[in-house]
Amino acid sequence: MKALTFTLVAEPAERLDLSPLTPERLAGIERRDVERIQIGMSKHGSKVGDIFRVAGSDPTYIVFEGGSTRLDLVA
């Protein structure tokens, strides 16, 4: 299996809480459901799929490609 990879597609308009994106929390969750996880910390409430392109399927290995000062609580 390939690592579950989150590729930043654009600079987020709000601070993002990435604490839900851990191997323990993502185990057994389908990619489409991962893309629906809310990570935005404002009223806008961005979801994973709004900010990242998600690829791969193995949540044991998580990769973040791209970076921003607005990404908080990366485990």
N, CA, C and O atoms as a CHARMM CRD file, in Angstrom:
* protein
*
  300
    1    1 MET  N      0.84200  -1.18900   0.00000 PROA 1      0.00000
    2    1 MET  CA     0.00000   0.00000   0.00000 PROA 1      0.00000
    3    1 MET  C      0.88000   1.24400   0.00000 PROA 1      0.00000
    4    1 MET  O      2.00800   1.23500   0.49400 PROA 1      0.00000
    5    2 LYS  N      0.33200   2.30800  -0.56800 PROA 2      0.00000
    6    2 LYS  CA     1.05900   3.57900  -0.61000 PROA 2      0.00000
    7    2 LYS  C      0.65500   4.45500   0.56800 PROA 2      0.00000
    8    2 LYS  O     -0.47700   4.39900   1.05000 PROA 2      0.00000
    9    3 ALA  N      1.60100   5.26100   1.01700 PROA 3      0.00000
   10    3 ALA  CA     1.35100   6.18600   2.12900 PROA 3      0.00000
   11    3 ALA  C      0.14900   7.07100   1.82500 PROA 3      0.00000
   12    3 ALA  O     -0.07500   7.45700   0.67800 PROA 3      0.00000
   13    4 LEU  N     -0.60700   7.38300   2.84200 PROA 4      0.00000
   14    4 LEU  CA    -1.69900   8.34000   2.70900 PROA 4      0.00000
   15    4 LEU  C     -1.05300   9.71500   2.62800 PROA 4      0.00000
   16    4 LEU  O     -0.42400  10.17300   3.58200 PROA 4      0.00000
   17    5 THR  N     -1.21300  10.37100   1.48300 PROA 5      0.00000
   18    5 THR  CA    -0.49900  11.61500   1.21000 PROA 5      0.00000
   19    5 THR  C     -1.47400  12.77100   1.06400 PROA 5      0.00000
   20    5 THR  O     -2.45300  12.68700   0.32300 PROA 5      0.00000
   21    6 PHE  N     -1.19300  13.84700   1.78000 PROA 6      0.00000
   22    6 PHE  CA    -1.98700  15.07100   1.72400 PROA 6      0.00000
   23    6 PHE  C     -1.13100  16.13200   1.04600 PROA 6      0.00000
   24    6 PHE  O     -0.12500  16.57100   1.60400 PROA 6      0.00000
   25    7 THR  N     -1.52800  16.54700  -0.16200 PROA 7      0.00000
   26    7 THR  CA    -0.77800  17.55000  -0.90900 PROA 7      0.00000
   27    7 THR  C     -1.53700  18.87000  -0.85900 PROA 7      0.00000
   28    7 THR  O     -2.67200  18.96100  -1.32600 PROA 7      0.00000
   29    8 LEU  N     -0.90800  19.88600  -0.29400 PROA 8      0.00000
   30    8 LEU  CA    -1.51700  21.20700  -0.18900 PROA 8      0.00000
   31    8 LEU  C     -1.71300  21.77500  -1.58900 PROA 8      0.00000
   32    8 LEU  O     -0.75600  21.86700  -2.35800 PROA 8      0.00000
   33    9 VAL  N     -2.94700  22.15900  -1.92800 PROA 9      0.00000
   34    9 VAL  CA    -3.21400  22.66600  -3.27500 PROA 9      0.00000
   35    9 VAL  C     -3.24000  24.18400  -3.33800 PROA 9      0.00000
   36    9 VAL  O     -3.07600  24.75900  -4.41400 PROA 9      0.00000
   37   10 ALA  N     -3.44100  24.83900  -2.20900 PROA 10     0.00000
   38   10 ALA  CA    -3.44800  26.30400  -2.16800 PROA 10     0.00000
   39   10 ALA  C     -3.24200  26.75200  -0.72700 PROA 10     0.00000
   40   10 ALA  O     -3.52700  26.01000   0.21200 PROA 10     0.00000
   41   11 GLU  N     -2.74900  27.95900  -0.56800 PROA 11     0.00000
   42   11 GLU  CA    -2.57400  28.52500   0.77200 PROA 11     0.00000
   43   11 GLU  C     -3.94600  28.61900   1.44200 PROA 11     0.00000
   44   11 GLU  O     -4.85300  29.24100   0.89000 PROA 11     0.00000
   45   12 PRO  N     -4.11600  28.01400   2.61600 PROA 12     0.00000
   46   12 PRO  CA    -5.41500  28.08000   3.28600 PROA 12     0.00000
   47   12 PRO  C     -5.75500  29.50100   3.72800 PROA 12     0.00000
   48   12 PRO  O     -4.87900  30.28800   4.08800 PROA 12     0.00000
   49   13 ALA  N     -7.04300  29.80300   3.69100 PROA 13     0.00000
   50   13 ALA  CA    -7.52300  31.12600   4.09000 PROA 13     0.00000
   51   13 ALA  C     -7.69300  31.23800   5.60500 PROA 13     0.00000
   52   13 ALA  O     -7.95400  32.32400   6.12400 PROA 13     0.00000
   53   14 GLU  N     -7.54800  30.13800   6.29900 PROA 14     0.00000
   54   14 GLU  CA    -7.73100  30.11000   7.75000 PROA 14     0.00000
   55   14 GLU  C     -6.71500  29.15600   8.36700 PROA 14     0.00000
   56   14 GLU  O     -6.06700  28.38400   7.66000 PROA 14     0.00000
   57   15 ARG  N     -6.58200  29.21400   9.67200 PROA 15     0.00000
   58   15 ARG  CA    -5.71500  28.26600  10.37800 PROA 15     0.00000
   59   15 ARG  C     -6.39700  26.89800  10.33300 PROA 15     0.00000
   60   15 ARG  O     -7.62200  26.79700  10.38800 PROA 15     0.00000
   61   16 LEU  N     -5.58500  25.85600  10.23300 PROA 16     0.00000
   62   16 LEU  CA    -6.11400  24.50300  10.13600 PROA 16     0.00000
   63   16 LEU  C     -5.61400  23.64700  11.29100 PROA 16     0.00000
   64   16 LEU  O     -4.42900  23.66600  11.62300 PROA 16     0.00000
   65   17 ASP  N     -6.51700  22.90400  11.89200 PROA 17     0.00000
   66   17 ASP  CA    -6.19500  21.96800  12.96800 PROA 17     0.00000
   67   17 ASP  C     -6.04500  20.58300  12.33700 PROA 17     0.00000
   68   17 ASP  O     -7.03800  19.95100  11.97700 PROA 17     0.00000
   69   18 LEU  N     -4.80700  20.11600  12.20400 PROA 18     0.00000
   70   18 LEU  CA    -4.55900  18.82700  11.56200 PROA 18     0.00000
   71   18 LEU  C     -4.52000  17.66500  12.55100 PROA 18     0.00000
   72   18 LEU  O     -4.14400  16.55200  12.18200 PROA 18     0.00000
   73   19 SER  N     -4.90300  17.91100  13.79700 PROA 19     0.00000
   74   19 SER  CA    -4.85000  16.84700  14.80500 PROA 19     0.00000
   75   19 SER  C     -5.73400  15.63500  14.48100 PROA 19     0.00000
   76   19 SER  O     -5.42900  14.54200  14.95700 PROA 19     0.00000
   77   20 PRO  N     -6.82100  15.77100  13.69000 PROA 20     0.00000
   78   20 PRO  CA    -7.59000  14.56800  13.34500 PROA 20     0.00000
   79   20 PRO  C     -6.88100  13.65600  12.34000 PROA 20     0.00000
   80   20 PRO  O     -7.32300  12.53100  12.10700 PROA 20     0.00000
   81   21 LEU  N     -5.79600  14.12900  11.75100 PROA 21     0.00000
   82   21 LEU  CA    -5.13400  13.37300  10.69000 PROA 21     0.00000
   83   21 LEU  C     -3.96900  12.55900  11.24800 PROA 21     0.00000
   84   21 LEU  O     -2.80700  12.81100  10.93100 PROA 21     0.00000
   85   22 THR  N     -4.30400  11.59000  12.07500 PROA 22     0.00000
   86   22 THR  CA    -3.31100  10.69600  12.66800 PROA 22     0.00000
   87   22 THR  C     -3.63600   9.26000  12.25300 PROA 22     0.00000
   88   22 THR  O     -4.77800   8.96000  11.90600 PROA 22     0.00000
   89   23 PRO  N     -2.64700   8.37900  12.28700 PROA 23     0.00000
   90   23 PRO  CA    -2.90700   6.98300  11.91400 PROA 23     0.00000
   91   23 PRO  C     -4.05400   6.35500  12.71200 PROA 23     0.00000
   92   23 PRO  O     -4.87800   5.63400  12.15100 PROA 23     0.00000
   93   24 GLU  N     -4.10500   6.62500  13.99700 PROA 24     0.00000
   94   24 GLU  CA    -5.14900   6.04000  14.84100 PROA 24     0.00000
   95   24 GLU  C     -6.53800   6.51000  14.42500 PROA 24     0.00000
   96   24 GLU  O     -7.47500   5.71200  14.38100 PROA 24     0.00000
   97   25 ARG  N     -6.67700   7.77300  14.12800 PROA 25     0.00000
   98   25 ARG  CA    -7.99000   8.32900  13.78800 PROA 25     0.00000
   99   25 ARG  C     -8.41300   8.01400  12.35700 PROA 25     0.00000
  100   25 ARG  O     -9.60600   7.99900  12.05600 PROA 25     0.00000
  101   26 LEU  N     -7.45100   7.76100  11.47300 PROA 26     0.00000
  102   26 LEU  CA    -7.77200   7.52100  10.06600 PROA 26     0.00000
  103   26 LEU  C     -7.88400   6.03800   9.71700 PROA 26     0.00000
  104   26 LEU  O     -8.32200   5.69600   8.61900 PROA 26     0.00000
  105   27 ALA  N     -7.50000   5.16500  10.62400 PROA 27     0.00000
  106   27 ALA  CA    -7.56700   3.72200  10.36300 PROA 27     0.00000
  107   27 ALA  C     -9.00400   3.31300  10.05200 PROA 27     0.00000
  108   27 ALA  O     -9.92500   3.62800  10.80500 PROA 27     0.00000
  109   28 GLY  N     -9.18300   2.61500   8.94400 PROA 28     0.00000
  110   28 GLY  CA   -10.49900   2.10500   8.57100 PROA 28     0.00000
  111   28 GLY  C    -11.42600   3.10400   7.91600 PROA 28     0.00000
  112   28 GLY  O    -12.57100   2.76800   7.61500 PROA 28     0.00000
  113   29 ILE  N    -10.96700   4.32500   7.68700 PROA 29     0.00000
  114   29 ILE  CA   -11.81200   5.35700   7.07800 PROA 29     0.00000
  115   29 ILE  C    -11.51800   5.43400   5.58100 PROA 29     0.00000
  116   29 ILE  O    -10.35600   5.48100   5.17800 PROA 29     0.00000
  117   30 GLU  N    -12.55400   5.44800   4.76700 PROA 30     0.00000
  118   30 GLU  CA   -12.40600   5.55100   3.31000 PROA 30     0.00000
  119   30 GLU  C    -11.92100   6.94800   2.93400 PROA 30     0.00000
  120   30 GLU  O    -12.16100   7.91500   3.65800 PROA 30     0.00000
  121   31 ARG  N    -11.23900   7.04400   1.79700 PROA 31     0.00000
  122   31 ARG  CA   -10.66200   8.32400   1.36500 PROA 31     0.00000
  123   31 ARG  C    -11.72600   9.41600   1.25900 PROA 31     0.00000
  124   31 ARG  O    -11.48900  10.54600   1.68700 PROA 31     0.00000
  125   32 ARG  N    -12.87900   9.10200   0.70300 PROA 32     0.00000
  126   32 ARG  CA   -13.92700  10.13000   0.55700 PROA 32     0.00000
  127   32 ARG  C    -14.36400  10.67100   1.91600 PROA 32     0.00000
  128   32 ARG  O    -14.72500  11.84200   2.03600 PROA 32     0.00000
  129   33 ASP  N    -14.33100   9.81500   2.94200 PROA 33     0.00000
  130   33 ASP  CA   -14.68700  10.26900   4.28700 PROA 33     0.00000
  131   33 ASP  C    -13.56000  11.08700   4.91100 PROA 33     0.00000
  132   33 ASP  O    -13.81500  12.02300   5.66900 PROA 33     0.00000
  133   34 VAL  N    -12.31500  10.73400   4.59300 PROA 34     0.00000
  134   34 VAL  CA   -11.17100  11.53300   5.04700 PROA 34     0.00000
  135   34 VAL  C    -11.29100  12.94400   4.48400 PROA 34     0.00000
  136   34 VAL  O    -11.04100  13.91800   5.19500 PROA 34     0.00000
  137   35 GLU  N    -11.67100  13.06400   3.21800 PROA 35     0.00000
  138   35 GLU  CA   -11.79000  14.37200   2.57200 PROA 35     0.00000
  139   35 GLU  C    -12.87700  15.23600   3.20000 PROA 35     0.00000
  140   35 GLU  O    -12.87500  16.45300   3.01900 PROA 35     0.00000
  141   36 ARG  N    -13.79900  14.63000   3.93100 PROA 36     0.00000
  142   36 ARG  CA   -14.90200  15.36600   4.57100 PROA 36     0.00000
  143   36 ARG  C    -14.59400  15.81100   5.99800 PROA 36     0.00000
  144   36 ARG  O    -15.39800  16.51500   6.61000 PROA 36     0.00000
  145   37 ILE  N    -13.45500  15.41600   6.52900 PROA 37     0.00000
  146   37 ILE  CA   -13.10600  15.78600   7.90800 PROA 37     0.00000
  147   37 ILE  C    -12.87700  17.29000   7.99300 PROA 37     0.00000
  148   37 ILE  O    -12.10300  17.85500   7.21900 PROA 37     0.00000
  149   38 GLN  N    -13.55200  17.92800   8.93500 PROA 38     0.00000
  150   38 GLN  CA   -13.40000  19.37400   9.11700 PROA 38     0.00000
  151   38 GLN  C    -12.10000  19.66400   9.85000 PROA 38     0.00000
  152   38 GLN  O    -11.82800  19.10500  10.91200 PROA 38     0.00000
  153   39 ILE  N    -11.30000  20.55200   9.25900 PROA 39     0.00000
  154   39 ILE  CA   -10.02300  20.93600   9.86600 PROA 39     0.00000
  155   39 ILE  C     -9.90200  22.44500  10.03500 PROA 39     0.00000
  156   39 ILE  O     -8.97400  22.92000  10.69000 PROA 39     0.00000
  157   40 GLY  N    -10.82100  23.19900   9.45600 PROA 40     0.00000
  158   40 GLY  CA   -10.78900  24.65300   9.57200 PROA 40     0.00000
  159   40 GLY  C    -11.12600  25.10400  10.97500 PROA 40     0.00000
  160   40 GLY  O    -11.92700  24.47500  11.66600 PROA 40     0.00000
  161   41 MET  N    -10.50800  26.20200  11.39300 PROA 41     0.00000
  162   41 MET  CA   -10.70200  26.70000  12.75100 PROA 41     0.00000
  163   41 MET  C    -11.50600  27.99900  12.79100 PROA 41     0.00000
  164   41 MET  O    -11.50500  28.70000  13.80300 PROA 41     0.00000
  165   42 SER  N    -12.18700  28.31800  11.70100 PROA 42     0.00000
  166   42 SER  CA   -13.00200  29.53700  11.66300 PROA 42     0.00000
  167   42 SER  C    -14.44000  29.15400  11.32000 PROA 42     0.00000
  168   42 SER  O    -14.77000  27.97200  11.22200 PROA 42     0.00000
  169   43 LYS  N    -15.28000  30.15300  11.14200 PROA 43     0.00000
  170   43 LYS  CA   -16.66700  29.91000  10.75400 PROA 43     0.00000
  171   43 LYS  C    -16.76000  29.20800   9.40900 PROA 43     0.00000
  172   43 LYS  O    -17.70600  28.46400   9.15300 PROA 43     0.00000
  173   44 HSD  N    -15.76500  29.45000   8.54100 PROA 44     0.00000
  174   44 HSD  CA   -15.76800  28.83400   7.21700 PROA 44     0.00000
  175   44 HSD  C    -15.69800  27.31200   7.33400 PROA 44     0.00000
  176   44 HSD  O    -16.39400  26.60200   6.60900 PROA 44     0.00000
  177   45 GLY  N    -14.87400  26.81700   8.22800 PROA 45     0.00000
  178   45 GLY  CA   -14.80100  25.38300   8.50000 PROA 45     0.00000
  179   45 GLY  C    -14.35300  24.52900   7.33000 PROA 45     0.00000
  180   45 GLY  O    -15.06900  23.61700   6.91600 PROA 45     0.00000
  181   46 SER  N    -13.18400  24.81200   6.79700 PROA 46     0.00000
  182   46 SER  CA   -12.66300  24.04200   5.66700 PROA 46     0.00000
  183   46 SER  C    -12.55900  22.56400   6.00700 PROA 46     0.00000
  184   46 SER  O    -12.32000  22.17800   7.15200 PROA 46     0.00000
  185   47 LYS  N    -12.74500  21.75400   4.98000 PROA 47     0.00000
  186   47 LYS  CA   -12.59700  20.31200   5.10800 PROA 47     0.00000
  187   47 LYS  C    -11.30800  19.88900   4.41500 PROA 47     0.00000
  188   47 LYS  O    -10.76600  20.63400   3.59900 PROA 47     0.00000
  189   48 VAL  N    -10.82000  18.70200   4.73500 PROA 48     0.00000
  190   48 VAL  CA    -9.57400  18.19500   4.15600 PROA 48     0.00000
  191   48 VAL  C     -9.58500  18.33500   2.64000 PROA 48     0.00000
  192   48 VAL  O     -8.61200  18.82700   2.06700 PROA 48     0.00000
  193   49 GLY  N    -10.66000  17.91400   1.97400 PROA 49     0.00000
  194   49 GLY  CA   -10.74200  17.95000   0.51600 PROA 49     0.00000
  195   49 GLY  C    -10.75800  19.34700  -0.07600 PROA 49     0.00000
  196   49 GLY  O    -10.50300  19.50700  -1.27000 PROA 49     0.00000
  197   50 ASP  N    -11.05100  20.36500   0.72900 PROA 50     0.00000
  198   50 ASP  CA   -11.01900  21.75700   0.25500 PROA 50     0.00000
  199   50 ASP  C     -9.58500  22.26500   0.15100 PROA 50     0.00000
  200   50 ASP  O     -9.30200  23.16900  -0.63500 PROA 50     0.00000
  201   51 ILE  N     -8.69200  21.69600   0.93000 PROA 51     0.00000
  202   51 ILE  CA    -7.33500  22.22100   1.08600 PROA 51     0.00000
  203   51 ILE  C     -6.26900  21.29000   0.51000 PROA 51     0.00000
  204   51 ILE  O     -5.24700  21.74600  -0.00100 PROA 51     0.00000
  205   52 PHE  N     -6.51500  19.98900   0.59700 PROA 52     0.00000
  206   52 PHE  CA    -5.51400  19.00000   0.19400 PROA 52     0.00000
  207   52 PHE  C     -6.04200  18.07900  -0.90100 PROA 52     0.00000
  208   52 PHE  O     -7.23200  17.76900  -0.95300 PROA 52     0.00000
  209   53 ARG  N     -5.13400  17.65100  -1.77300 PROA 53     0.00000
  210   53 ARG  CA    -5.40800  16.52800  -2.66500 PROA 53     0.00000
  211   53 ARG  C     -4.95800  15.30300  -1.87900 PROA 53     0.00000
  212   53 ARG  O     -3.82700  15.25600  -1.39500 PROA 53     0.00000
  213   54 VAL  N     -5.82800  14.32100  -1.75200 PROA 54     0.00000
  214   54 VAL  CA    -5.53700  13.13500  -0.95500 PROA 54     0.00000
  215   54 VAL  C     -5.25600  11.96300  -1.89500 PROA 54     0.00000
  216   54 VAL  O     -6.02800  11.69600  -2.81500 PROA 54     0.00000
  217   55 ALA  N     -4.14500  11.26800  -1.65300 PROA 55     0.00000
  218   55 ALA  CA    -3.77400  10.10300  -2.45400 PROA 55     0.00000
  219   55 ALA  C     -3.24900   9.01800  -1.52600 PROA 55     0.00000
  220   55 ALA  O     -2.91500   9.28300  -0.37100 PROA 55     0.00000
  221   56 GLY  N     -3.18000   7.80100  -2.03600 PROA 56     0.00000
  222   56 GLY  CA    -2.69000   6.69100  -1.23900 PROA 56     0.00000
  223   56 GLY  C     -3.77700   6.14000  -0.34000 PROA 56     0.00000
  224   56 GLY  O     -4.90300   6.63700  -0.31700 PROA 56     0.00000
  225   57 SER  N     -3.41700   5.10100   0.40000 PROA 57     0.00000
  226   57 SER  CA    -4.44700   4.44800   1.20700 PROA 57     0.00000
  227   57 SER  C     -3.95900   3.90300   2.54900 PROA 57     0.00000
  228   57 SER  O     -4.75600   3.35700   3.31200 PROA 57     0.00000
  229   58 ASP  N     -2.68100   4.03800   2.84800 PROA 58     0.00000
  230   58 ASP  CA    -2.15200   3.45300   4.08100 PROA 58     0.00000
  231   58 ASP  C     -1.97600   4.51400   5.16500 PROA 58     0.00000
  232   58 ASP  O     -0.99000   5.25200   5.15700 PROA 58     0.00000
  233   59 PRO  N     -2.93800   4.59500   6.11000 PROA 59     0.00000
  234   59 PRO  CA    -2.83600   5.62500   7.14700 PROA 59     0.00000
  235   59 PRO  C     -1.73700   5.35600   8.17100 PROA 59     0.00000
  236   59 PRO  O     -1.48600   6.18900   9.04200 PROA 59     0.00000
  237   60 THR  N     -1.08100   4.19700   8.07200 PROA 60     0.00000
  238   60 THR  CA     0.05400   3.92600   8.95100 PROA 60     0.00000
  239   60 THR  C      1.20400   4.86600   8.61500 PROA 60     0.00000
  240   60 THR  O      1.99900   5.23300   9.48100 PROA 60     0.00000
  241   61 TYR  N      1.28000   5.25100   7.33900 PROA 61     0.00000
  242   61 TYR  CA     2.30900   6.16800   6.84800 PROA 61     0.00000
  243   61 TYR  C      1.61400   7.38500   6.26400 PROA 61     0.00000
  244   61 TYR  O      0.95800   7.28200   5.22700 PROA 61     0.00000
  245   62 ILE  N      1.74600   8.53100   6.91000 PROA 62     0.00000
  246   62 ILE  CA     1.09800   9.76400   6.46300 PROA 62     0.00000
  247   62 ILE  C      2.17100  10.74800   6.03700 PROA 62     0.00000
  248   62 ILE  O      3.16000  10.96000   6.73900 PROA 62     0.00000
  249   63 VAL  N      1.95600  11.34800   4.86400 PROA 63     0.00000
  250   63 VAL  CA     2.89600  12.31900   4.31300 PROA 63     0.00000
  251   63 VAL  C      2.13700  13.60600   4.02600 PROA 63     0.00000
  252   63 VAL  O      1.04600  13.57800   3.45500 PROA 63     0.00000
  253   64 PHE  N      2.72000  14.73800   4.42500 PROA 64     0.00000
  254   64 PHE  CA     2.19000  16.04800   4.05700 PROA 64     0.00000
  255   64 PHE  C      3.15600  16.66200   3.06200 PROA 64     0.00000
  256   64 PHE  O      4.34500  16.80400   3.34900 PROA 64     0.00000
  257   65 GLU  N      2.64200  17.02900   1.88400 PROA 65     0.00000
  258   65 GLU  CA     3.46500  17.69100   0.87200 PROA 65     0.00000
  259   65 GLU  C      3.02900  19.14600   0.78800 PROA 65     0.00000
  260   65 GLU  O      1.83800  19.44100   0.68000 PROA 65     0.00000
  261   66 GLY  N      3.99000  20.04500   0.83800 PROA 66     0.00000
  262   66 GLY  CA     3.68300  21.47000   0.87600 PROA 66     0.00000
  263   66 GLY  C      3.56000  21.89100   2.32900 PROA 66     0.00000
  264   66 GLY  O      3.39500  21.05100   3.21400 PROA 66     0.00000
  265   67 GLY  N      3.63900  23.14900   2.56600 PROA 67     0.00000
  266   67 GLY  CA     3.57100  23.62500   3.93300 PROA 67     0.00000
  267   67 GLY  C      2.99600  25.01900   4.00500 PROA 67     0.00000
  268   67 GLY  O      2.87600  25.71300   2.99500 PROA 67     0.00000
  269   68 SER  N      2.64800  25.41400   5.19100 PROA 68     0.00000
  270   68 SER  CA     2.07200  26.72900   5.43700 PROA 68     0.00000
  271   68 SER  C      2.19300  27.01500   6.92600 PROA 68     0.00000
  272   68 SER  O      2.18100  26.09800   7.74700 PROA 68     0.00000
  273   69 THR  N      2.30700  28.27100   7.26300 PROA 69     0.00000
  274   69 THR  CA     2.31500  28.65200   8.67700 PROA 69     0.00000
  275   69 THR  C      0.92600  28.50200   9.29100 PROA 69     0.00000
  276   69 THR  O      0.76800  28.65900  10.50200 PROA 69     0.00000
  277   70 ARG  N     -0.07000  28.20400   8.48300 PROA 70     0.00000
  278   70 ARG  CA    -1.44000  28.04500   8.98000 PROA 70     0.00000
  279   70 ARG  C     -1.80100  26.59800   9.30300 PROA 70     0.00000
  280   70 ARG  O     -2.95000  26.30600   9.63600 PROA 70     0.00000
  281   71 LEU  N     -0.84000  25.70200   9.20800 PROA 71     0.00000
  282   71 LEU  CA    -1.08400  24.29700   9.53700 PROA 71     0.00000
  283   71 LEU  C     -0.67900  24.06700  10.98600 PROA 71     0.00000
  284   71 LEU  O      0.50300  24.13300  11.32500 PROA 71     0.00000
  285   72 ASP  N     -1.65500  23.79700  11.83300 PROA 72     0.00000
  286   72 ASP  CA    -1.42300  23.61700  13.26400 PROA 72     0.00000
  287   72 ASP  C     -1.65000  22.16700  13.67900 PROA 72     0.00000
  288   72 ASP  O     -2.39900  21.42700  13.04300 PROA 72     0.00000
  289   73 LEU  N     -0.98500  21.78800  14.75900 PROA 73     0.00000
  290   73 LEU  CA    -1.17800  20.50000  15.41800 PROA 73     0.00000
  291   73 LEU  C     -0.89900  19.32300  14.49800 PROA 73     0.00000
  292   73 LEU  O     -1.64000  18.34000  14.48900 PROA 73     0.00000
  293   74 VAL  N      0.16900  19.43000  13.72700 PROA 74     0.00000
  294   74 VAL  CA     0.60900  18.32100  12.88200 PROA 74     0.00000
  295   74 VAL  C      1.30900  17.32000  13.78300 PROA 74     0.00000
  296   74 VAL  O      2.28000  17.65600  14.46100 PROA 74     0.00000
  297   75 ALA  N      0.81600  16.09300  13.79000 PROA 75     0.00000
  298   75 ALA  CA     1.40200  15.06200  14.67500 PROA 75     0.00000
  299   75 ALA  C      2.49700  14.29500  13.96700 PROA 75     0.00000
  300   75 ALA  O      3.09900  13.39600  14.55400 PROA 75     0.00000
